[in-house]
Amino acid sequence: MRPGRARRVVTAGLMLAMTVIALEVTVVTTALPTIVGEFGRLDLYPWIFSAYLLTSTVTVPLYGKLADLFGRRWVFLFGMALFLLGSVLCGLARGMGELVAYRAIQGLGAGAIMPTIFTAIADIYRLQERARIQGLFSALWGGASLIGPALGAWLTLSWSWRGVFFVGVPFGLAAAVLIWSRFEERVERRPVALDLAGSAFLTGGLTALLLALPRGEAGDVWSAESLGLLLLGVALLIAFVLAERRAEDPVLPLSLFKSRIIAVSSIGNFLSGAVLFGITSYVPLYVQGVRGEDAAGAGAVLTPMLLAWASSSVFGPRLLLRFGFRVTAIGASALVALGASVLAFLGPDSPKLLLFFGVVLMGLGFGPTIAAFVMAVQEAVPWNVRGVATSSTQLFRSLGGTIGVALLGAVLQVGLQARLTATVAEGVPTSAVLDPAVGAGLPPEVLLTLRLALGDALSPVFALTMALAVATLLVVVAFARDEAGILRRREASEPHRPPQPPSLKGRESNRAQVPPSL
């Protein structure tokens, strides 16, 4: 397709859409402690993240197939409409239960937007142009992620926490108008098998497992309801595996995991996702609930990590080229584990500099670690399944974040209830430490008890996060050793640049026959 004004307009619309999604991921984190302070229901805190991650993750493969069947434009517009509807509903929510449900609607929309953005880029840009454009989109995601926490804090303090859900609405509408007006395509109809059964079993199984986690007293984990949900979740996941074995076009091709490298990489991505989303979810809660800072302080603590992550993402590939996969991946994972270890020893009076040091170490490690996992998977498979294999890395990272945030929330809730003492006044909610208006009316000793209880309950949360980071490091050590051998064998068998995939020319030829007519 020839460059032109229409293509630039569509690109601008896609960039706006990515900005909205990137902001939504981070802008909410600094407002959530304040939301819990207003609504209570600290037990539902992790579900604000898990509901969004779950629905946005398991629907990605389905939306990808629908985009092939009906076109990118319609899937994008449907996803944006659903996402903006969820955003408005979140801003109007009257309780934590409603907010969780509306976040799930947001996730359903985000699951359509993100894959469609990158598919549309591939449609309208030639192969030689895509590296520059995708780099621009990656930089945009990093910049929006940096702005998000500060923007969320400013909106919460200057207006209301509801503003964090409304702020992206005008930009999302503008993106939809640009795509609607300029992105035209002639869709080549072809049979597409939607794995609805597999998606339903996966979603139902994960939801049941998350609901089975304890949400109150420590004894709740042994309740008949929790055990029933646990058994239901396991049964649905077994049904998912059986359905994938028979599916014509499965959501998650099980044949990929015959490769030991991909199997181990999936475990590593799962664990690193749990660490990443766990830190971004519970560090702001520590800052505001235990240290007694406001939303601005909660937002500021994530900025150094995101800056370090953005920097390491730029230099990570260079390190891989210079030092090789094994040294880079193990070193980066060690940084994440070391940073998580620093956070595990934080107390209510720990120096703020120590907290910044921990999150910066983790940010420096996340960029190269995640890149290394993706690159290793891509090198372990042939070209014709590289796209599916690459998407599986994102799937497992998001699933790790979904389950990890919920598991850490269960640990927090059980620990918090166990640590509350009789000195706390009857009927005083624990979330009072997150609401200055309520906290100001409490006796100082009661407020101090609540803060100490929350701090003590967060200690095992950060300790478990450290354990997950160390487990990721151990997986990477074994993984890097095997991958080094594969890279040596591939280098020996392919001393020159690998040839162009034979299907690429044909695919480009088909695209030339049915081009998107911008």
C-alpha positions, -999 to +999 in steps of 0.1 A: +000+000+000+013+034-009+020+059+019-006+086+021-027+108+043-053+081+050-026+057+062-012+084+085-047+090+099-053+053+105-019+051+122-028+080+144-060+063+154-042+031+163-017+051+183-045+068+202-061+034+209-028+020+223-023+051+245-058+046+260-051+009+268-016+016+281-029+044+304-057+022+317-033-005+328-013+019+351-036+048+359-059+026+379-032+013+403-027+045+422-064+052+426-074+017+439-063+023+475-085+054+476-114+034+460-111+007+487-110+034+513-144+047+501-161+014+493-145-009+517-143-046+507-105-050+508-112-087+500-122-076+465-091-056+459-073-082+438-104-088+417-101-053+402-070-065+385-079-102+380-113-095+363-097-072+337-067-095+331-088-127+328-113-114+303-087-095+282-065-126+281-087-155+272-106-136+245-075-126+224-074-157+203-111-155+195-109-119+185-080-127+163-100-153+144-130-129+142-107-102+127-098-127+099-134-135+093-151-100+095-122-076+091-100-057+115-121-025+114-153-040+127-135-060+155-116-029+165-147-007+167-166-034+186-138-038+211-134+000+216-171+004+221-171-024+247-140-009+264-154+026+266-187+013+279-168-006+307-148+026+314-179+048+319-196+021+340-165+018+362-166+056+367-202+054+378-198+023+400-215+024+434-196-004+450-167-028+447-189-056+433-201-034+405-166-022+398-153-057+395-180-066+370-174-034+349-137-041+349-145-074+333-164-056+306-134-033+301-112-064+297-135-079+271-130-048+250-092-046+255-089-082+243-102-071+209-082-038+206-046-049+213-043-078+188-062-058+161-038-029+164-008-051+155-027-070+129-037-037+112-001-025+113+009-056+094-019-050+069-011-014+060+027-013+062+052-032+041+075-057+058+105-033+056+085-005+073+071-025+102+102-026+124+103+012+126+065+015+132+063-013+158+093+003+176+073+036+177+043+018+192+065+001+218+079+035+228+044+049+230+033+021+253+063+028+276+057+065+276+020+061+285+029+036+312+052+062+328+025+089+327-002+066+341+006+065+378+012+102+381-019+110+361-040+086+383-026+103+414-034+138+401-069+129+391-076+112+424-063+142+445-076+171+424-110+157+413-120+121+422-109+085+416-137+083+391-117+105+368-092+077+361-119+058+342-132+088+323-099+103+312-094+078+283-130+081+269-125+111+246-093+097+232-109+063+227-138+080+208-113+099+187-095+067+178-128+051+168-137+080+146-104+079+128-106+042+122-142+044+111-136+072+087-104+061+070-097+024+075-115+005+047-108-031+038-122-057+014-124-088+035-116-121+018-140-145+034-126-178+044-136-206+068-125-199+104-130-224+132-137-206+164-127-226+195-156-215+216-156-246+237-120-242+246-123-205+254-154-213+276-137-241+295-105-220+301-125-189+313-148-210+335-119-230+350-098-200+358-127-181+372-137-210+395-101-214+407-099-177+415-133-178+434-120-208+454-092-187+469-100-175+505-115-141+509-120-137+546-111-158+577-084-183+573-108-211+578-128-202+547-103-220+525-117-253+538-153-244+534-175-266+512-180-237+488-143-232+483-137-269+478-165-272+454-152-243+433-117-258+434-130-291+421-151-274+395-121-254+383-099-285+380-127-303+361-132-274+336-094-271+330-093-309+323-122-304+299-102-276+283-073-298+277-095-325+261-113-299+240-080-285+227-069-320+216-099-323+194-103-286+182-097-279+146-081-245+154-074-245+192-071-215+214-038-229+227-023-257+205-010-283+229+014-297+204+036-266+211+044-280+246+061-311+232+091-288+230+107-288+264+119-252+258+084-239+252+070-258+282+097-244+305+094-209+289+057-209+296+063-217+333+088-188+334+064-164+317+037-175+341+059-169+372+073-136+359+037-124+351+027-131+387+057-111+400+051-082+377+014-077+383+018-085+420+043-057+425+023-031+405-009-041+425+004-042+461+032-018+463+008+012+460-014-004+487+017-006+510+026+030+504-008+044+510-022+020+536+010+013+557+032+043+552+002+067+553+010+086+521-016+099+497-024+088+461+005+110+448+030+090+469+014+057+457+018+068+421+054+081+425+067+048+438+060+030+405+076+057+383+112+046+390+104+010+381+087+020+349+116+043+339+141+015+346+119-010+327+117+014+297+155+018+297+162-018+301+138-027+272+158-005+249+192-019+259+181-055+265+184-066+229+219-051+227+229-070+258+215-102+242+236-097+211+268-088+231+267-113+259+244-140+247+211-154+259+223-173+290+243-144+306+216-118+299+186-138+309+201-151+341+215-117+351+182-099+344+162-125+363+186-122+392+180-084+393+142-091+395+148-116+424+171-092+442+146-064+439+118-086+452+140-096+481+145-060+491+107-055+491+102-086+512+121-070+541+102-036+540+085-025+572+063+005+581+093+026+589+117+014+562+135+042+543+117+053+512+150+051+493+151+013+500+117+009+484+128+029+453+160+008+452+139-024+451+115-014+424+143+000+402+162-033+404+130-051+393+124-026+365+160-031+352+154-068+352+120-070+337+129-056+302+157-081+293+140-110+311+107-107+292+125-101+259+147-132+264+117-154+270+101-143+238+132-146+217+140-180+230+105-193+221+108-178+186+141-195+180+127-228+192+100-232+166+098-230+128+085-199+111+050-212+103+041-215+140+061-186+153+031-163+156+012-188+177+042-196+199+049-159+204+013-152+214+015-181+239+042-161+258+018-132+263-010-156+272+010-173+300+023-140+313-012-126+316-025-158+331+003-156+357-007-121+365-044-130+368-038-159+391-009-143+409-027-111+419-057-132+432-035-156+451-015-127+467-048-111+476-060-142+493-028-143+513-033-107+523-069-111+533-063-142+554-032-127+571-050-094+578-079-111+595-055-132+616-036-101+627-064-078+638-065-076+675-092-069+701-079-033+704-096-024+672-130-009+678-160-030+668-173-023+633-142-002+622-133-013+586-097-021+578-100+000+547-102+031+570-064+034+567-069+042+530-096+069+535-083+101+552-118+112+561-125+080+581-090+077+595-091+113+609-121+103+630-104+073+646-084+072+678-047+073+670-041+039+686-068+022+665-054+037+633-019+026+642-032-009+649-048-010+615-017+002+598+005-023+616-020-051+608-020-042+571+018-040+571+022-074+588-003-089+563+016-075+534+049-090+545+040-126+535+026-111+502+060-096+494+077-128+507+056-149+483+064-125+455+101-129+463+097-167+462+080-164+428+109-143+415+135-167+428+115-196+411+116-176+379+154-173+382+157-211+387+135-218+357+156-194+336+189-210+347+176-244+334+160-229+304+190-209+293+213-239+295+191-258+271+185-229+248+222-222+245+227-256+230+199-251+205+213-217+194+247-233+188+232-260+167+211-236+148+240-213+142+260-242+129+232-253+106+223-218+094+256-199+092+240-173+070+208-153+073+178-177+072+159-177+039+126-159+035+097-181+045+083-196+014+047-186+023+056-149+027+057-141-011+024-158-016+008-141+014+021-107+001+007-116-034-027-124-019-027-091+000-019-073-032-050-088-048-073-078-019-057-047-003-071-025+024-082+005+004-072+034+025 
